[in-house]
Amino acid sequence: MPRTIDIPHICKPLLPLAWLYSAGVWVRNQLFDRRILPVEEFSIPVISVGNLTVGGTGKTPMIEYLIELISPHRRVAVLSRGYRRKSKGFVVANAQTTTLDIGDEPYQIHCKYNNLIVAVDSNRRRGIKQLLTLSTPPEVILLDDAHQHRYVLPSLSIVLCDYNRPIYADLPLPAGRLREPHSGLRRAHIVVLTKTPHTLTQQEIAEEAKLLHISHQELYAAHIEYQQLHHITDASRHDIASTIAHRPVILFTGIANPMPMMQYIERYTSHITCMTYPDHHDFSTNELNELSQRAQREDAVIITTEKDAARLNHIKLPEEVAKHCYILPMKTAIQPTSQAIDFDNLILQKIGINQ
């Protein structure tokens, strides 16, 4: 299958600023590497999931993958920054928690995994210490989006790279979307190529490793697996083919890259209208009213993501939206199966479980 590289955001006139940014990142990393800035290690396994880029690489699906892998064996906590929340400091999710308290992605995880500890704190060291003081503390902590948060030394660092937007073809901010040069992969123990359009062969994985200049790190490939539709109000499950048969679809999202989701829906219908907004977008009353009117006028099915549904949860939805809106959940899947087994065993061994 021909390789498609999608880097539409490159702005080469901003390269001088990108060089200055890269120099600042290099100095910061040197201060951590030489222990001039403090780095703290903890007594329990801490697994970091991060990336080198701004925008979606599939961190939340990977966090959920790890939750489902580790939870049968150990008590797990997820610690996130809580991007765009309205609260401050350290917050642990409870039955009354909303997206305003912890942010949309932590809230999504909190709703899906009732017995999980979900907490937010922009200061990860403080957040870990607070988690360890709980009456029932976690035995493993998953750090969401923490590769650049170097004050914590993780037991295991997993870095995700979008296969379709390879970091070796990108540029540092603000000319591109790299938070740091791809030499930042050296700190990773595991690198995962996400959103692959097909199962990569060993030769393709080896070629990617060479392009990424990976030496000692483990490299895996993963793709998105979409699940059955969930109705937004009653969580009933629906087959996508029969739900959208002979009806137009409105894809209503505020995520970094809705393209893979749109391509998946296109397998079942060509009548798609996209109402897309920036990542973590807070939907306004006017936008929801526009969605409602369009859905009613076109007799359309509305499809959104779990992350968007988390933000919609605390808004009174127009009747037409509540009636016809479905959530399309996604999972990450390591391929091929032999690689998935190796990946799982590597994670479990790191937390003291021998399969």
C-alpha positions in Angstrom: 0.0 0.0 0.0 1.5 3.4 -1.0 2.6 5.6 1.9 0.7 8.8 2.4 2.4 11.5 4.5 0.1 14.3 5.7 2.0 17.4 7.0 -0.3 20.3 6.0 0.8 22.6 8.8 4.4 23.2 7.9 5.3 26.9 7.7 8.9 27.3 6.6 9.1 31.1 6.9 8.9 30.5 10.7 12.1 28.4 10.7 14.2 31.1 12.4 11.8 31.0 15.4 11.8 27.2 15.3 15.6 27.2 15.6 15.3 29.5 18.7 12.6 27.3 20.2 14.8 24.2 19.6 17.7 25.8 21.2 15.6 26.6 24.3 14.4 23.0 24.4 18.0 21.7 24.1 19.2 23.8 27.0 16.2 22.6 29.2 16.9 19.0 28.4 20.6 19.4 29.2 19.7 20.8 32.6 17.6 17.7 33.3 20.2 15.3 31.8 22.9 16.8 34.1 20.6 16.8 37.1 20.9 20.6 37.5 17.1 20.6 37.4 15.6 18.0 39.9 14.3 14.7 38.7 12.3 12.5 41.1 11.8 8.7 40.9 9.0 6.9 42.8 8.7 3.6 44.7 5.9 2.2 42.5 5.8 1.8 38.7 5.1 5.0 36.9 4.3 4.6 33.2 4.5 7.7 31.0 2.5 8.0 27.7 3.4 11.0 25.6 4.5 12.2 22.2 6.8 14.7 20.5 4.1 16.6 18.7 1.2 19.0 19.4 -2.0 17.3 18.4 -3.6 13.9 18.5 -1.5 10.8 18.3 -3.9 8.5 20.2 -2.7 9.0 23.8 -6.1 8.4 25.3 -6.8 5.2 23.5 -3.3 4.0 24.5 -4.0 5.0 28.2 -7.2 2.9 28.0 -5.3 0.0 26.4 -3.0 0.1 29.4 -5.8 0.4 31.9 -7.5 -2.8 30.5 -4.2 -4.6 30.4 -3.0 -3.7 34.0 -6.2 -3.3 36.0 -6.8 -7.1 36.4 -3.4 -7.3 38.2 -2.8 -4.0 39.9 -4.7 -1.0 41.3 -4.2 1.7 38.7 -4.4 5.5 38.8 -4.3 7.8 35.8 -2.8 11.2 36.4 -3.3 13.9 33.8 -2.7 17.6 33.5 -6.5 18.2 33.0 -6.2 20.5 30.0 -8.7 23.4 29.9 -10.3 22.5 33.2 -11.7 25.2 35.4 -10.3 23.9 38.7 -6.8 24.4 40.2 -4.3 22.1 41.8 -4.8 18.5 42.6 -8.2 17.0 42.0 -9.4 13.4 42.3 -12.5 12.5 40.3 -15.6 11.4 42.2 -19.3 10.8 41.4 -20.0 14.5 41.2 -17.1 15.4 38.9 -17.6 17.0 35.5 -15.4 18.0 32.6 -15.1 21.4 34.2 -13.3 19.9 37.2 -10.8 17.6 35.4 -11.0 18.2 31.6 -12.6 16.2 28.8 -10.1 13.3 28.4 -9.8 12.5 32.1 -13.5 12.7 32.4 -14.0 10.3 29.5 -11.7 7.8 31.3 -13.4 8.4 34.6 -16.8 7.6 33.0 -15.6 4.4 31.3 -13.7 2.9 34.2 -15.8 3.3 37.4 -13.3 1.7 39.8 -10.3 3.5 38.5 -8.5 6.4 40.3 -8.5 9.4 38.0 -6.7 12.6 39.1 -5.4 15.8 37.6 -2.5 18.1 38.5 -0.3 20.2 36.3 2.5 19.5 38.8 3.0 15.7 38.2 5.4 15.3 41.1 2.9 16.8 43.5 0.1 14.8 41.9 1.9 11.5 42.4 2.7 12.3 46.0 -0.9 13.2 46.6 -2.1 9.9 45.1 0.3 7.9 47.3 -1.4 9.5 50.4 -4.9 8.2 49.5 -6.4 5.8 51.9 -6.2 3.2 49.2 -3.2 4.3 47.1 -2.6 3.1 43.5 0.0 0.3 42.8 0.7 1.6 39.2 0.4 5.2 38.0 -0.2 6.1 34.3 1.0 9.6 33.4 -1.0 11.1 30.5 1.0 13.3 28.1 4.1 13.5 30.3 7.1 12.9 28.0 8.2 16.6 28.3 7.4 16.7 32.1 10.9 15.7 33.1 10.7 16.4 36.8 9.4 12.8 37.1 11.6 9.9 36.0 9.1 7.2 34.8 9.7 3.5 35.2 8.6 3.1 31.6 8.3 5.8 28.9 6.0 5.1 25.9 6.1 7.7 23.0 3.5 7.7 20.3 4.2 8.8 16.7 1.4 9.3 14.1 2.4 7.1 11.2 0.7 9.4 8.8 2.5 12.5 10.2 6.0 11.2 10.8 8.1 13.3 13.1 11.1 13.0 10.8 9.1 15.0 8.2 7.9 17.6 10.7 9.6 20.8 12.1 9.8 22.2 15.6 7.2 24.8 16.8 6.2 27.2 15.5 7.2 26.2 12.0 5.8 22.7 12.6 4.2 20.8 15.4 7.2 19.2 17.2 7.4 20.0 20.9 11.1 18.9 20.7 13.4 17.5 18.1 13.0 13.8 17.3 16.2 13.1 19.4 13.7 13.2 22.2 12.9 9.6 21.3 16.1 8.6 23.0 14.4 9.0 26.4 11.7 6.6 25.4 11.7 2.9 26.2 8.9 2.0 23.7 7.9 3.8 20.6 4.5 3.1 19.0 3.5 4.1 15.4 -0.2 4.9 15.7 -3.0 5.1 13.2 -1.3 2.8 10.7 -3.7 2.1 7.7 -2.7 -1.6 7.6 -0.7 -4.1 9.5 3.0 -3.2 9.0 5.4 -5.9 7.9 8.7 -6.4 9.8 10.5 -4.8 6.9 8.3 -1.7 7.1 8.8 -1.5 10.9 12.6 -1.8 10.4 12.5 1.0 7.8 10.6 3.3 10.2 13.0 2.5 13.0 15.9 3.6 10.7 14.1 6.8 9.8 13.4 7.5 13.4 17.0 6.8 14.4 15.9 4.3 17.0 18.6 2.1 18.4 17.7 0.4 21.7 14.0 1.2 21.9 11.3 -1.3 21.1 9.1 -0.2 18.1 5.5 -1.3 17.6 2.7 -0.5 15.2 -0.9 0.1 16.2 -4.1 1.0 14.3 -7.5 2.3 15.3 -10.3 -0.1 15.8 -13.8 1.5 15.9 -16.5 0.0 18.0 -20.3 -0.1 17.8 -22.1 3.2 18.0 -23.4 4.3 21.4 -26.4 6.5 21.6 -25.4 9.7 23.5 -28.3 9.7 26.0 -29.0 6.0 26.8 -25.7 4.3 25.8 -27.6 1.7 23.8 -25.4 0.0 21.2 -26.0 0.2 17.4 -24.4 -1.3 14.3 -23.0 1.6 12.2 -24.0 0.1 8.9 -27.7 -0.3 9.7 -27.8 3.0 11.7 -26.6 5.2 8.9 -28.0 3.3 5.9 -29.6 5.6 3.4 -29.2 8.6 5.7 -26.8 11.5 5.6 -24.2 11.8 8.5 -23.0 14.9 10.3 -19.6 14.4 11.8 -19.5 16.8 14.8 -16.1 16.9 16.5 -13.5 19.1 18.3 -10.5 16.9 18.0 -7.0 17.3 16.6 -7.4 15.1 13.5 -10.8 13.9 12.5 -9.6 12.5 9.2 -9.3 8.8 10.2 -12.8 8.9 11.7 -14.2 10.5 8.5 -12.5 7.9 6.4 -14.0 5.1 8.5 -17.5 6.5 8.2 -17.0 6.8 4.4 -16.9 3.0 4.2 -20.6 3.1 5.0 -21.9 6.3 3.3 -20.7 9.0 1.0 -23.2 11.6 2.4 -21.0 13.1 5.1 -21.1 16.7 6.3 -18.2 17.8 8.7 -18.7 20.3 11.4 -15.3 20.2 12.9 -13.7 22.5 15.5 -10.2 22.9 17.2 -9.1 20.3 19.7 -10.8 20.5 23.1 -13.3 23.0 21.7 -16.1 24.1 24.0 -19.3 24.0 21.9 -21.5 27.1 22.1 -25.3 27.2 22.2 -25.3 28.7 18.6 -23.1 25.9 17.3 -25.5 23.3 18.9 -28.5 25.1 17.5 -26.9 25.1 14.0 -26.2 21.4 14.4 -29.8 20.7 15.4 -31.3 22.7 12.5 -29.0 21.0 10.0 -29.8 17.5 11.4 -33.5 18.2 11.3 -33.4 19.7 7.8 -31.3 16.8 6.4 -32.8 14.0 8.5 -29.2 13.2 9.4 -27.5 11.0 11.9 -25.0 12.9 14.1 -21.7 11.1 15.0 -19.2 12.4 17.6 -16.3 11.1 19.6 -16.1 10.0 23.2 -14.0 13.0 24.0 -16.5 15.4 22.5 -19.3 13.6 24.3 -17.5 14.3 27.6 -17.8 18.0 26.9 -21.3 17.7 25.7 -22.2 15.9 28.9 -22.7 19.1 31.0 -24.6 21.0 28.3 -28.4 20.8 27.7 -28.6 19.4 24.2 -31.3 20.5 21.8 -33.9 17.8 21.4 -33.0 17.0 17.8 -29.3 16.6 18.8 -30.1 14.4 21.8 -32.4 12.2 19.6 -30.1 11.6 16.7 -26.5 11.8 18.2 -24.3 8.8 18.5 -20.8 8.3 19.9 -18.2 6.3 17.9 -15.8 4.8 20.4 -12.3 3.8 19.3 -9.6 1.4 20.6 -6.0 1.0 19.8 -4.8 -2.4 18.6 -1.2 -3.5 18.4 -0.6 -5.5 15.2 0.3 -8.2 14.3 -0.9 -10.4 17.1 2.6 -11.7 17.9 3.8 -8.1 18.5 0.7 -7.4 20.7 1.7 -10.4 22.9 5.3 -9.1 23.1 4.0 -5.6 23.9 1.7 -6.8 26.7 4.3 -9.0 28.3 6.9 -6.1 28.3 4.4 -3.8 30.1 3.4 -6.5 32.6 7.0 -7.5 33.3 7.7 -3.8 34.1 5.1 -3.8 36.9 6.2 -7.2 38.2 3.8 -9.5 36.5 5.2 -12.5 34.6 2.8 -14.1 32.1 
